[in-house]
């Protein structure tokens, strides 16, 4: 079981982010870093949708 984040821009899925670990502190740091990169890449209309991926 892995937590992944879908990147939605204007309601369309652009990419899926997969963190290396599932620890909450590392997830928080990962999302913080990726959100600044995604806003620079796609603009301010970026949403992250969290889901669980079962392997």
Number of C-alpha atoms within 10 A of each C-alpha: 8 13 16 18 18 17 21 17 17 11 10 11 13 12 11 14 16 15 15 12 12 14 9 9 9 13 16 12 11 16 15 11 11 13 17 12 12 17 13 10 10 14 11 12 11 18 18 17 13 13 11 10 11 7 5
